């Protein structure tokens, strides 16, 4: 690990400390039962730190094998990030089954798009730049999907608990930061990968640490129990919204429910 400057190691330590605090809150406040996938995501990220320490200390930092091992661990955490985000969106849209059907189909479509794009662009050629392109492509599609979902929630004034808002905002901020960092570094320093690797690690870790502290603040109190019921469109849950938004939300939910039921019918 001597190849890494002291400030990078300090950032790793801060990240590990913040994740430990977050896990303690999740378990001590019993919030892990409501957010099992998000809890698993934090556990995987925390486990990634000793894993990378072992890989870098035993195999060095410059070989292709080390790079592939490190990026594979990052891919696992990104998959966990997708599951955690879907979990929060499902909890948020729980009373609106038709709208949730639209959201999870959109998430599946974006995930499939990323997989196909990777298969077409890499063709087994896992070079340094290919890993960065894959990482940027994932965050681009992920951020776009989350932003669309957040706009949908905002447009229809759907009530979202503060903890869920913070988790979604944190994921969105982190992905947008990753896109910006990867784009800038690849644009201006494309021919000097080894020199900006440390800069990339430092900047992305700072963004992730910011997310962690936002989540710690949001989860300092237990996640409130969701007492909302899965209600029919005519129920009073829609009447609590303004008339114009109420009608749009009800009509959208009705149409989507009919559409998903038609898809489920055997041909």
Secondary structure, 3 states (H helix, E strand, C coil): CCCCCHHHHHHHHHHHHHHHHHHHHHHHCCHHHCCHHHHHHHHHHHHHHHHHHHHHHHHCCCCHHHHHHHHHHHHHHHHHHHHHHHHHHHHHCCCCHHHHHHHHHHHHHHHHHHHHHHHHHHCCCCCHHHHHHHHHHHHHHHHHHHHHHHHHHHHCCCCCCHHHHHHHHHHHHHHHHHHHHHHHHHHHCCCCHHHHHHHHHHHHHHHHHHHHHHHHHHCCCCCCCCCCCCCCCCCHHHHCCCHHHHHHHHHHHHHHHHHHHHHHCCC
